[in-house]
Amino acid sequence: MARHLTVGAAQMGPIGRDESRADCVVRLTSLLEDAASRGCELVVFPELALTTFFPRWFTDDADEMESWFEADMPNTATQPLFDRAKELGVGFSLGYAELVVGADGTRHRYNTQILVERDGTTVGKYRKVHIPGHESNEPGRPFQHAERHYFEPGPDGFEVWNAFGGRVGMAICNDRRWPETYRVMGLKGVELILIGYNTPLHYEPDPQQNALAGFHNHLVLAAGAYQNGTYVVGVAKGGIEEGVDSLAQTAIFAPSGQIVAQCITTGDEVAVARLDLDFCSFYNNTLFDFDRYRIPKHYRLIAEEGGGA
Ligand code: ING
């Protein structure tokens, strides 16, 4: 019996600095309902989907910093989204800024994505590993990308969960540019990787890359899918957000590396595809049969770092 799963990639347009969590939840719920009306069982939202991309500004004010973060999930503002999803029997993946206060009072800030099953249960949580940008204020930039000031890397690495009838993993934005992201999950038998992103079209360290933003985005998503025999869903928060033009081009990639659905606007839009999770085996049991063709001992540079399998 084929394992089909209909997935919606729910792209968001800009979120304004003054847009409330409640305002975002209204938009997210509308996207969810659109996706559900088109048969979706799983809806994937972007990175930091509850706020504007606040690392574009630098502040040392602790209260202002933490005003962008969620201490609980769900919480008062997001409970309506969880309730509506459960009512519709639709699962979702949501990106947000997570504040964790340890028993010892330590405070940790993560760039987080959760996976919520169709019964409303949160079955997975991922905290972004590759934190891009810079640690301190760089006033010479047209806008900041101070993620390394706001977030610490997730401590757990890349996990894969049994959910939605398959093996599901998550990654966030810059993670998608690193091959290890996909390979670690590929070695855990992933069949569907969910990735939200916020990607400005201007890259201050090397502006000649600006014209290649769309190419590089689809390049890494397609390669990650193909080289690990998995579906990959890349979901943008795009458009001109607080004056910063950000990449959209949300798309769903098959294990062949082909695009099976994509968004055509830079706003709130759902791209839908009915995935056959068994299709992964056409690549995992042939070209990329890891047990038969991979030689881990020859990947010694990675092994020396202790990261390889
Ligand atoms: N954003 C970016 C990304 O990797 C970036 C970092 C910005 C890369 C601009 C290139 C150009 O897509 C996040 N949020 O990781």
Residues whose N, C-alpha, C, O or C-beta is under 5 A from the ligand:
A	BS01	ING	P132 C173 N174 N198 T199 P200 H202 Y203
